[in-house]
Amino acid sequence: MLKTRLNISLDQDLADFINVYAQENRTTASDVITQFILGLKRQTQSNAANVILSDPNFCQALKDVQTRLRNGSAEWHSFDEVFGE
């Protein structure tokens, strides 16, 4: 998708928070803002993803994966190990 530049002004404490949050979550401030805006867009369009995310088991599994990725305990596998040849 074609990207465009958007200049916004934020309070310094919010800018600092976004930068720390992005670093802790191994992403960028731009991606954090993009995901927030996409969330707003989905809410206004009643995206089917809301149904999936409302499933408590799915949400818990997602949180578990995020935790393992953040603390480095996730076990990575090659494509061949997962799908075998």
Contacts in CASP RR format, 6 or more apart in sequence:
PFRMAT RR
TARGET T0000
AUTHOR 0000-0000-0000
METHOD contacts of the structure
MODEL  1
MLKTRLNISLDQDLADFINVYAQENRTTASDVITQFILGLKRQTQSNAAN
VILSDPNFCQALKDVQTRLRNGSAEWHSFDEVFGE
8 33 0 8 1.000
10 18 0 8 1.000
15 29 0 8 1.000
18 29 0 8 1.000
18 32 0 8 1.000
18 33 0 8 1.000
19 29 0 8 1.000
21 32 0 8 1.000
22 28 0 8 1.000
22 29 0 8 1.000
22 31 0 8 1.000
22 32 0 8 1.000
24 70 0 8 1.000
25 32 0 8 1.000
25 70 0 8 1.000
41 47 0 8 1.000
42 49 0 8 1.000
42 50 0 8 1.000
43 50 0 8 1.000
52 58 0 8 1.000
53 59 0 8 1.000
53 62 0 8 1.000
65 74 0 8 1.000
68 74 0 8 1.000
END
